Amino acid sequence: MRAAFALAVLVSTFVVAHATGVEFIRVWPQWHSAESFDRISEYFGGGENHGRQIVRRTHDDARAGYYFLVRVNDAAALGGARFTVDIIRPDAPEARTFTFLAEAHAGATVFQLGLTGADWPGGEQAHPVAWKLTLTDTAGRTLAEEKSFLWEKPSK
Protein backbone atom coordinates (compact mmCIF):
# COMPACT_ATOMS: atom_id res chain seq x y z
CA MET A 1 0.00 0.00 0.00
CA ARG A 2 2.81 2.42 0.91
CA ALA A 3 4.65 1.63 -2.30
CA ALA A 4 1.55 2.35 -4.40
CA PHE A 5 1.00 5.66 -2.58
CA ALA A 6 4.65 6.65 -2.98
CA LEU A 7 4.51 5.79 -6.69
CA ALA A 8 1.32 7.85 -7.13
CA VAL A 9 2.93 10.85 -5.41
CA LEU A 10 6.07 10.50 -7.53
CA VAL A 11 4.12 10.26 -10.79
CA SER A 12 1.86 13.22 -9.92
CA THR A 13 4.89 15.32 -8.99
CA PHE A 14 6.52 14.45 -12.31
CA VAL A 15 3.34 15.27 -14.27
CA VAL A 16 2.85 18.63 -12.50
CA ALA A 17 6.51 19.60 -12.98
CA HIS A 18 6.38 18.83 -16.70
CA ALA A 19 2.84 20.11 -17.36
CA THR A 20 4.11 23.67 -17.61
CA GLY A 21 6.69 22.67 -20.20
CA VAL A 22 9.29 25.05 -18.75
CA GLU A 23 12.72 23.53 -18.11
CA PHE A 24 16.26 24.69 -17.59
CA ILE A 25 18.33 23.81 -20.65
CA ARG A 26 21.52 25.06 -19.04
CA VAL A 27 22.61 26.70 -15.79
CA TRP A 28 26.14 28.03 -15.87
CA PRO A 29 27.44 29.92 -12.81
CA GLN A 30 30.56 32.06 -13.25
CA TRP A 31 32.20 35.41 -12.49
CA HIS A 32 31.80 38.25 -15.00
CA SER A 33 33.83 41.43 -15.00
CA ALA A 34 32.09 44.74 -15.65
CA GLU A 35 33.89 44.96 -19.00
CA SER A 36 32.32 41.73 -20.23
CA PHE A 37 29.03 43.62 -20.51
CA ASP A 38 30.44 46.51 -22.59
CA ARG A 39 28.98 46.78 -26.07
CA ILE A 40 30.01 49.01 -28.94
CA SER A 41 26.67 50.86 -28.82
CA GLU A 42 27.61 52.30 -25.42
CA TYR A 43 30.62 54.05 -26.93
CA PHE A 44 28.28 55.84 -29.34
CA GLY A 45 25.98 57.17 -26.65
CA GLY A 46 23.61 54.24 -26.30
CA GLY A 47 22.73 52.65 -22.99
CA GLU A 48 23.64 49.19 -21.86
CA ASN A 49 22.61 46.71 -24.54
CA HIS A 50 21.99 43.09 -23.58
CA GLY A 51 21.03 41.80 -26.99
CA ARG A 52 18.76 38.78 -26.66
CA GLN A 53 19.73 38.13 -23.06
CA ILE A 54 17.79 39.34 -20.04
CA VAL A 55 20.17 40.68 -17.40
CA ARG A 56 19.00 40.99 -13.79
CA ARG A 57 21.32 42.23 -11.03
CA THR A 58 21.05 42.61 -7.29
CA HIS A 59 22.59 46.10 -7.67
CA ASP A 60 21.73 47.78 -10.98
CA ASP A 61 24.67 50.18 -10.69
CA ALA A 62 27.29 47.40 -10.47
CA ARG A 63 28.01 45.11 -13.42
CA ALA A 64 30.83 42.97 -12.03
CA GLY A 65 29.68 39.98 -10.06
CA TYR A 66 28.88 36.31 -9.86
CA TYR A 67 26.25 35.42 -12.46
CA PHE A 68 24.04 32.46 -13.21
CA LEU A 69 23.50 32.13 -16.94
CA VAL A 70 20.16 30.37 -17.24
CA ARG A 71 18.77 29.14 -20.54
CA VAL A 72 15.12 28.09 -20.51
CA ASN A 73 13.27 26.27 -23.26
CA ASP A 74 10.18 28.52 -23.30
CA ALA A 75 10.49 32.02 -21.82
CA ALA A 76 7.06 32.97 -23.19
CA ALA A 77 5.47 30.63 -20.62
CA LEU A 78 7.10 32.43 -17.68
CA GLY A 79 4.54 35.26 -17.25
CA GLY A 80 5.08 36.56 -13.73
CA ALA A 81 7.46 33.78 -12.67
CA ARG A 82 10.45 34.41 -10.43
CA PHE A 83 13.96 33.02 -10.17
CA THR A 84 15.23 32.41 -6.66
CA VAL A 85 18.95 31.93 -6.06
CA ASP A 86 19.92 30.45 -2.70
CA ILE A 87 23.66 30.64 -2.21
CA ILE A 88 26.25 29.89 0.44
CA ARG A 89 29.19 32.22 -0.04
CA PRO A 90 32.72 31.30 1.05
CA ASP A 91 32.76 34.13 3.61
CA ALA A 92 29.46 33.22 5.33
CA PRO A 93 28.09 29.79 6.35
CA GLU A 94 24.42 30.83 6.19
CA ALA A 95 22.55 30.65 2.89
CA ARG A 96 21.33 33.93 1.40
CA THR A 97 18.36 34.20 -0.92
CA PHE A 98 18.02 36.51 -3.92
CA THR A 99 14.92 36.84 -6.11
CA PHE A 100 14.75 37.99 -9.73
CA LEU A 101 11.76 38.65 -11.98
CA ALA A 102 11.64 36.20 -14.91
CA GLU A 103 9.81 38.34 -17.46
CA ALA A 104 11.35 38.16 -20.91
CA HIS A 105 10.94 39.98 -24.20
CA ALA A 106 10.10 38.14 -27.42
CA GLY A 107 12.77 35.71 -28.55
CA ALA A 108 14.75 35.80 -25.29
CA THR A 109 15.48 32.48 -23.61
CA VAL A 110 18.70 33.39 -21.77
CA PHE A 111 18.85 35.10 -18.40
CA GLN A 112 21.93 36.44 -16.62
CA LEU A 113 21.14 36.57 -12.89
CA GLY A 114 23.88 38.55 -11.18
CA LEU A 115 24.95 38.85 -7.57
CA THR A 116 26.68 42.20 -7.80
CA GLY A 117 28.06 44.92 -5.54
CA ALA A 118 27.96 44.08 -1.84
CA ASP A 119 26.10 40.85 -2.58
CA TRP A 120 29.30 39.31 -4.00
CA PRO A 121 32.23 40.79 -2.09
CA GLY A 122 34.72 38.06 -2.96
CA GLY A 123 35.44 39.28 -6.46
CA GLU A 124 36.74 37.06 -9.22
CA GLN A 125 38.64 34.72 -6.90
CA ALA A 126 35.60 33.71 -4.81
CA HIS A 127 33.41 30.75 -5.70
CA PRO A 128 30.18 29.73 -3.98
CA VAL A 129 30.30 26.83 -1.58
CA ALA A 130 26.85 25.68 -2.73
CA TRP A 131 23.85 27.06 -4.60
CA LYS A 132 20.29 26.28 -5.65
CA LEU A 133 18.33 27.96 -8.44
CA THR A 134 14.54 27.67 -8.48
CA LEU A 135 11.99 29.00 -10.94
CA THR A 136 8.52 29.42 -9.44
CA ASP A 137 5.23 30.57 -10.91
CA THR A 138 2.95 33.25 -9.45
CA ALA A 139 1.30 30.68 -7.16
CA GLY A 140 4.66 29.59 -5.75
CA ARG A 141 4.78 26.24 -7.56
CA THR A 142 8.20 25.08 -8.67
CA LEU A 143 8.57 25.05 -12.46
CA ALA A 144 12.24 24.10 -12.61
CA GLU A 145 15.13 23.62 -10.21
CA GLU A 146 18.88 23.10 -10.43
CA LYS A 147 21.40 22.86 -7.61
CA SER A 148 25.05 22.30 -7.04
CA PHE A 149 26.31 18.97 -5.78
CA LEU A 150 27.08 20.36 -2.34
CA TRP A 151 23.67 21.97 -1.78
CA GLU A 152 22.39 18.90 0.03
CA LYS A 153 24.30 16.76 2.46
CA PRO A 154 24.96 13.27 1.10
CA SER A 155 22.83 10.58 2.74
CA LYS A 156 24.61 8.37 5.22
Contact map, one row per residue, 1 for C-alpha under 8 A:
111110000000000000000000000000000000000000000000000000000000000000000000000000000000000000000000000000000000000000000000000000000000000000000000000000000000
111111000000000000000000000000000000000000000000000000000000000000000000000000000000000000000000000000000000000000000000000000000000000000000000000000000000
111111100000000000000000000000000000000000000000000000000000000000000000000000000000000000000000000000000000000000000000000000000000000000000000000000000000
111111110000000000000000000000000000000000000000000000000000000000000000000000000000000000000000000000000000000000000000000000000000000000000000000000000000
111111111000000000000000000000000000000000000000000000000000000000000000000000000000000000000000000000000000000000000000000000000000000000000000000000000000
011111111100000000000000000000000000000000000000000000000000000000000000000000000000000000000000000000000000000000000000000000000000000000000000000000000000
001111111110000000000000000000000000000000000000000000000000000000000000000000000000000000000000000000000000000000000000000000000000000000000000000000000000
000111111111000000000000000000000000000000000000000000000000000000000000000000000000000000000000000000000000000000000000000000000000000000000000000000000000
000011111111100000000000000000000000000000000000000000000000000000000000000000000000000000000000000000000000000000000000000000000000000000000000000000000000
000001111111110000000000000000000000000000000000000000000000000000000000000000000000000000000000000000000000000000000000000000000000000000000000000000000000
000000111111111000000000000000000000000000000000000000000000000000000000000000000000000000000000000000000000000000000000000000000000000000000000000000000000
000000011111111100000000000000000000000000000000000000000000000000000000000000000000000000000000000000000000000000000000000000000000000000000000000000000000
000000001111111110000000000000000000000000000000000000000000000000000000000000000000000000000000000000000000000000000000000000000000000000000000000000000000
000000000111111111000000000000000000000000000000000000000000000000000000000000000000000000000000000000000000000000000000000000000000000000000000000000000000
000000000011111111100000000000000000000000000000000000000000000000000000000000000000000000000000000000000000000000000000000000000000000000000000000000000000
000000000001111111110000000000000000000000000000000000000000000000000000000000000000000000000000000000000000000000000000000000000000000000000000000000000000
000000000000111111111000000000000000000000000000000000000000000000000000000000000000000000000000000000000000000000000000000000000000000000000111000000000000
000000000000011111111100000000000000000000000000000000000000000000000000000000000000000000000000000000000000000000000000000000000000000000000010000000000000
000000000000001111111000000000000000000000000000000000000000000000000000000000000000000000000000000000000000000000000000000000000000000000000000000000000000
000000000000000111111100000000000000000000000000000000000000000000000000000010000000000000000000000000000000000000000000000000000000000000000010000000000000
000000000000000011111110000000000000000000000000000000000000000000000000010000000000000000000000000000000000000000000000000000000000000000000000000000000000
000000000000000001011111000000000000000000000000000000000000000000000001111011000000000000000000000000000000000000000000000000000000000000000011000000000000
000000000000000000001111100000000000000000000000000000000000000000000001110000000000000000000000000000000000000000000000000000000000000000000011000000000000
000000000000000000000111111000000000000000000000000000000000000000000111100000000000000000000000000000000000000000000000000000000000000000000001110000000000
000000000000000000000011111000000000000000000000000000000000000000000111100000000000000000000000000000000000000000000000000000000000000000000000000000000000
000000000000000000000001111100000000000000000000000000000000000000001111000000000000000000000000000000000000000000000000000000000000000000000000000000000000
000000000000000000000001111110000000000000000000000000000000000000011110000000000000000000000000000000000000000000000000000000000000000000000000010000000000
000000000000000000000000011111000000000000000000000000000000000000011100000000000000000000000000000000000000000000000000000000000000000000000000000000000000
000000000000000000000000001111100000000000000000000000000000000001111000000000000000000000000000000000000000000000000000000000000000000000000000000000000000
000000000000000000000000000111110000000000000000000000000000000001111000000000000000000000000000000000000000000000000000000000000000000000000000000000000000
000000000000000000000000000011111000000000000000000000000000000111100000000000000000000000000000000000000000000000000000001100000000000000000000000000000000
000000000000000000000000000001111101000000000000000000000000001111100000000000000000000000000000000000000000000000000000000100000000000000000000000000000000
000000000000000000000000000000111111100000000000000000000000001110000000000000000000000000000000000000000000000000000000000100000000000000000000000000000000
000000000000000000000000000000011111110000000000000000000000011110000000000000000000000000000000000000000000000000000000000000000000000000000000000000000000
000000000000000000000000000000001111110000000000000000000000000100000000000000000000000000000000000000000000000000000000000000000000000000000000000000000000
000000000000000000000000000000011111110000000000000000000000000000000000000000000000000000000000000000000000000000000000000000000000000000000000000000000000
000000000000000000000000000000001111111000000001010000000000001000000000000000000000000000000000000000000000000000000000000000000000000000000000000000000000
000000000000000000000000000000000111111101000001000000000000000000000000000000000000000000000000000000000000000000000000000000000000000000000000000000000000
000000000000000000000000000000000000111111100001100000000000000000000000000000000000000000000000000000000000000000000000000000000000000000000000000000000000
000000000000000000000000000000000000011111110000000000000000000000000000000000000000000000000000000000000000000000000000000000000000000000000000000000000000
000000000000000000000000000000000000001111111111100000000000000000000000000000000000000000000000000000000000000000000000000000000000000000000000000000000000
000000000000000000000000000000000000011111111111100000000000000000000000000000000000000000000000000000000000000000000000000000000000000000000000000000000000
000000000000000000000000000000000000001111111100000000000000000000000000000000000000000000000000000000000000000000000000000000000000000000000000000000000000
000000000000000000000000000000000000000111111100000000000000000000000000000000000000000000000000000000000000000000000000000000000000000000000000000000000000
000000000000000000000000000000000000000011111110000000000000000000000000000000000000000000000000000000000000000000000000000000000000000000000000000000000000
000000000000000000000000000000000000000011111111100000000000000000000000000000000000000000000000000000000000000000000000000000000000000000000000000000000000
000000000000000000000000000000000000000011001111100000000000000000000000000000000000000000000000000000000000000000000000000000000000000000000000000000000000
000000000000000000000000000000000000111011000111110000000000000000000000000000000000000000000000000000000000000000000000000000000000000000000000000000000000
000000000000000000000000000000000000001011000111111000000000000000000000000000000000000000000000000000000000000000000000000000000000000000000000000000000000
000000000000000000000000000000000000100000000001111111100000000000000000000000000000000000000000000000000000000000000000000000000000000000000000000000000000
000000000000000000000000000000000000000000000000111110000000000000000000000000000000000000000000000000000000000000000000000000000000000000000000000000000000
000000000000000000000000000000000000000000000000011111000000000000000000000000000000000000000000000000000011110000000000000000000000000000000000000000000000
000000000000000000000000000000000000000000000000011111100000000000000000000000000000000000000000000000000001111100000000000000000000000000000000000000000000
000000000000000000000000000000000000000000000000010111110000000000000000000000000000000000000000000000010001011100000000000000000000000000000000000000000000
000000000000000000000000000000000000000000000000010011111000000000000000000000000000000000000000000000000000001111000000000000000000000000000000000000000000
000000000000000000000000000000000000000000000000000001111101000000000000000000000000000000000000000110000000001111000000000000000000000000000000000000000000
000000000000000000000000000000000000000000000000000000111111011000000000000000000000000000000000000100000000000011110000000000000000000000000000000000000000
000000000000000000000000000000000000000000000000000000011111000000000000000000000000000000000000010000000000000001111010000000000000000000000000000000000000
000000000000000000000000000000000000000000000000000000001111111000000000000000000000000000000000000000000000000000111000000000000000000000000000000000000000
000000000000000000000000000000000000000000000000000000011111111000000000000000000000000000000000000000000000000000000000000000000000000000000000000000000000
000000000000000000000000000000000000000000000000000000000011111000000000000000000000000000000000000000000000000000000000000000000000000000000000000000000000
000000000000000000000000000000000100000000000000000000001011111110000000000000000000000000000000000000000000000000011000000000000000000000000000000000000000
000000000000000000000000000000011100100000000000000000001011111110000000000000000000000000000000000000000000000000011000000000000000000000000000000000000000
000000000000000000000000000000111110000000000000000000000000011111000000000000000000000000000000000000000000000000011000000000000000000000000000000000000000
000000000000000000000000000000111100000000000000000000000000011111100000000000000000000000000000000000000000000001111001001100000000000000000000000000000000
000000000000000000000000000011110000000000000000000000000000000111110000000000000000000000000000000000000000000001110001001100000000000000000000000000000000
000000000000000000000000000011110000000000000000000000000000000011111000000000000000000000000000000000000000000111100000000000000000000000000000000000000000
000000000000000000000000001111000000000000000000000000000000000001111100000000000000000000000000000000000000001111000000000000000000000000000000000000000000
000000000000000000000000011111000000000000000000000000000000000000111110000000000000000000000000000000000000011110000000000000000000000000000000000000000000
000000000000000000000001111100000000000000000000000000000000000000011111000000000000000000000000000000000000011110000000000000000000000000000000000000000000
000000000000000000000001111000000000000000000000000000000000000000001111100000000000000000000000000000000000111000000000000000000000000000000000000000000000
000000000000000000000111110000000000000000000000000000000000000000000111111000000000000000000000000000000000110000000000000000000000000000000000000000000000
000000000000000000000111100000000000000000000000000000000000000000000011111000000000000000000000000000000000100000000000000000000000000000000000000000000000
000000000000000000001110000000000000000000000000000000000000000000000001111111000000000000000000000000000000100000000000000000000000000000000000000000000000
000000000000000000000100000000000000000000000000000000000000000000000001111111000000000000000000000000110001100000000000000000000000000000000000000000000000
000000000000000000000000000000000000000000000000000000000000000000000000011111100000000000000000000000010100000000000000000000000000000000000000000000000000
000000000000000000010100000000000000000000000000000000000000000000000000011111100000000000000000000000000000000000000000000000000000000000000000000000000000
000000000000000000000100000000000000000000000000000000000000000000000000011111111000000000000000000001110000000000000000000000000000000010000000000000000000
000000000000000000000000000000000000000000000000000000000000000000000000000111111000000000000000000001100000000000000000000000000000000010000000000000000000
000000000000000000000000000000000000000000000000000000000000000000000000000001111100000000000000000011100000000000000000000000000000000011000000000000000000
000000000000000000000000000000000000000000000000000000000000000000000000000001111110000000000000000011100000000000000000000000000000001111000000000000000000
000000000000000000000000000000000000000000000000000000000000000000000000000000011111000000000000001111000000000000000000000000000000001111000000000000000000
000000000000000000000000000000000000000000000000000000000000000000000000000000001111100000000000001111000000000000000000000000000000111100000000000000000000
000000000000000000000000000000000000000000000000000000000000000000000000000000000111110000000000111100000000000000000000000000000000111100000000000000000000
000000000000000000000000000000000000000000000000000000000000000000000000000000000011111000000000111000000000000000000000000000000011110000000000000000000000
000000000000000000000000000000000000000000000000000000000000000000000000000000000001111100000011110000000000000000000000000000000011100000000000000000000000
000000000000000000000000000000000000000000000000000000000000000000000000000000000000111110000011100000000000000000000000000000011111000000000000000000000000
000000000000000000000000000000000000000000000000000000000000000000000000000000000000011111011111000000000000000000000000000000011110000000000000000000000000
000000000000000000000000000000000000000000000000000000000000000000000000000000000000001111111110000000000000000000000000000000111100000000000000000000000000
000000000000000000000000000000000000000000000000000000000000000000000000000000000000000111111000000000000000000000000000000001111000000000000000000000000000
000000000000000000000000000000000000000000000000000000000000000000000000000000000000000011111000000000000000000000000000010000000000000000000000000000000000
000000000000000000000000000000000000000000000000000000000000000000000000000000000000000111111110000000000000000000000000000000000000000000000000000000000000
000000000000000000000000000000000000000000000000000000000000000000000000000000000000000111111110000000000000000000000000000000000000000000000000000000000000
000000000000000000000000000000000000000000000000000000000000000000000000000000000000000110011111000000000000000000000000000000000000000000000000000000000000
000000000000000000000000000000000000000000000000000000000000000000000000000000000000011110011111100000000000000000000000000000000000000000000000000000000000
000000000000000000000000000000000000000000000000000000000000000000000000000000000000011100000111110000000000000000000000000000000000000000000000000000000000
000000000000000000000000000000000000000000000000000000000000000000000000000000000001111000000011111000000000000000000000000000000000000000000000000000000000
000000000000000000000000000000000000000000000000000000000100000000000000000000000001110000000001111100000000000000000000000000000000000000000000000000000000
000000000000000000000000000000000000000000000000000000000000000000000000000000000111100000000000111110000000000000000000000000000000000000000000000000000000
000000000000000000000000000000000000000000000000000000011000000000000000000000000111000000000000011111000000000010000000000000000000000000000000000000000000
000000000000000000000000000000000000000000000000000000010000000000000000000000011110000000000000001111100000000000000000000000000000000000000000000000000000
000000000000000000000000000000000000000000000000000000000000000000000000000001111110000000000000000111110000000000000000000000000000000000000000000000000000
000000000000000000000000000000000000000000000000000000000000000000000000001001111000000000000000000011111000000000000000000000000000000000000000000000000000
000000000000000000000000000000000000000000000000000001000000000000000000001101000000000000000000000001111101100000000000000000000000000000000000000000000000
000000000000000000000000000000000000000000000000000000000000000000000000000000000000000000000000000000111111000000000000000000000000000000000000000000000000
000000000000000000000000000000000000000000000000000000000000000000000000000100000000000000000000000000011111000000000000000000000000000000000000000000000000
000000000000000000000000000000000000000000000000000100000000000000000000000000000000000000000000000000001111100000000000000000000000000000000000000000000000
000000000000000000000000000000000000000000000000000111000000000000000000001000000000000000000000000000011111110000000000000000000000000000000000000000000000
000000000000000000000000000000000000000000000000000110000000000000000011111000000000000000000000000000010011111000000000000000000000000000000000000000000000
000000000000000000000000000000000000000000000000000111000000000000001111000000000000000000000000000000000001111100000000000000000000000000000000000000000000
000000000000000000000000000000000000000000000000000011110000000000011110000000000000000000000000000000000000111110000000000000000000000000000000000000000000
000000000000000000000000000000000000000000000000000011110000000000111100000000000000000000000000000000000000011111000000000000000000000000000000000000000000
000000000000000000000000000000000000000000000000000000111000000000111100000000000000000000000000000100000000001111100000000000000000000000000000000000000000
000000000000000000000000000000000000000000000000000000111100000011110000000000000000000000000000000000000000000111110000000000000000000000000000000000000000
000000000000000000000000000000000000000000000000000000001110000011100000000000000000000000000000000000000000000011111011000000000000000000000000000000000000
000000000000000000000000000000000000000000000000000000001110011111000000000000000000000000000000000000000000000001111111000000000000000000000000000000000000
000000000000000000000000000000000000000000000000000000000110011110000000000000000000000000000000000000000000000000111111100000000000000000000000000000000000
000000000000000000000000000000000000000000000000000000000000000000000000000000000000000000000000000000000000000000011111100000000000000000000000000000000000
000000000000000000000000000000000000000000000000000000000100000000000000000000000000000000000000000000000000000000111111100000000000000000000000000000000000
000000000000000000000000000000000000000000000000000000000000000011000000000000000000000000000000000000000000000000111111111000000000000000000000000000000000
000000000000000000000000000000000000000000000000000000000000000000000000000000000000000000000000000000000000000000001111111000000000000000000000000000000000
000000000000000000000000000000000000000000000000000000000000000000000000000000000000000000100000000000000000000000000001111111100000000000000000000000000000
000000000000000000000000000000100000000000000000000000000000000011000000000000000000000000000000000000000000000000000001111111000000000000000000000000000000
000000000000000000000000000000111000000000000000000000000000000011000000000000000000000000000000000000000000000000000000011111100000000000000000000000000000
000000000000000000000000000000000000000000000000000000000000000000000000000000000000000000000000000000000000000000000000011111100000000000000000000000000000
000000000000000000000000000000000000000000000000000000000000000000000000000000000000000001000000000000000000000000000000011111110000000000000000000000000000
000000000000000000000000000000000000000000000000000000000000000000000000000000000000000011000000000000000000000000000000010111111000000000000000000000000000
000000000000000000000000000000000000000000000000000000000000000000000000000000000000001111000000000000000000000000000000000001111110000000000000000000000000
000000000000000000000000000000000000000000000000000000000000000000000000000000000000001111000000000000000000000000000000000000111110000000000000000001000000
000000000000000000000000000000000000000000000000000000000000000000000000000000000000001110000000000000000000000000000000000000011111000000000000001111100000
000000000000000000000000000000000000000000000000000000000000000000000000000000000000111100000000000000000000000000000000000000011111100000000000001101100000
000000000000000000000000000000000000000000000000000000000000000000000000000000000000111000000000000000000000000000000000000000000111110000000000111100100000
000000000000000000000000000000000000000000000000000000000000000000000000000000000011110000000000000000000000000000000000000000000011111000000000111000000000
000000000000000000000000000000000000000000000000000000000000000000000000000000000011100000000000000000000000000000000000000000000001111100000111110000000000
000000000000000000000000000000000000000000000000000000000000000000000000000000001111000000000000000000000000000000000000000000000000111110000111100000000000
000000000000000000000000000000000000000000000000000000000000000000000000000000001111000000000000000000000000000000000000000000000000011111111111000000000000
000000000000000000000000000000000000000000000000000000000000000000000000000001111100000000000000000000000000000000000000000000000000001111111110000000000000
000000000000000000000000000000000000000000000000000000000000000000000000000000011100000000000000000000000000000000000000000000000000000111111000000000000000
000000000000000000000000000000000000000000000000000000000000000000000000000000000000000000000000000000000000000000000000000000000000000111111000000000000000
000000000000000000000000000000000000000000000000000000000000000000000000000000000000000000000000000000000000000000000000000000000000000111111100000000000000
000000000000000000000000000000000000000000000000000000000000000000000000000000000000000000000000000000000000000000000000000000000000000111111110000000000000
000000000000000010000000000000000000000000000000000000000000000000000000000000000000000000000000000000000000000000000000000000000000011110011111100000000000
000000000000000011010110000000000000000000000000000000000000000000000000000000000000000000000000000000000000000000000000000000000000011110001111100000000000
000000000000000010000111000000000000000000000000000000000000000000000000000000000000000000000000000000000000000000000000000000000000011100000111110000000000
000000000000000000000001000000000000000000000000000000000000000000000000000000000000000000000000000000000000000000000000000000000001111000000111111000000000
000000000000000000000001001000000000000000000000000000000000000000000000000000000000000000000000000000000000000000000000000000000001110000000001111100000000
000000000000000000000000000000000000000000000000000000000000000000000000000000000000000000000000000000000000000000000000000000000111100000000000111110100000
000000000000000000000000000000000000000000000000000000000000000000000000000000000000000000000000000000000000000000000000000000000111000000000000011111100000
000000000000000000000000000000000000000000000000000000000000000000000000000000000000000000000000000000000000000000000000000000000100000000000000001111110000
000000000000000000000000000000000000000000000000000000000000000000000000000000000000000000000000000000000000000000000000000000001110000000000000000111111000
000000000000000000000000000000000000000000000000000000000000000000000000000000000000000000000000000000000000000000000000000000000111000000000000001111111000
000000000000000000000000000000000000000000000000000000000000000000000000000000000000000000000000000000000000000000000000000000000000000000000000000011111100
000000000000000000000000000000000000000000000000000000000000000000000000000000000000000000000000000000000000000000000000000000000000000000000000000001111110
000000000000000000000000000000000000000000000000000000000000000000000000000000000000000000000000000000000000000000000000000000000000000000000000000000011111
000000000000000000000000000000000000000000000000000000000000000000000000000000000000000000000000000000000000000000000000000000000000000000000000000000001111
000000000000000000000000000000000000000000000000000000000000000000000000000000000000000000000000000000000000000000000000000000000000000000000000000000000111
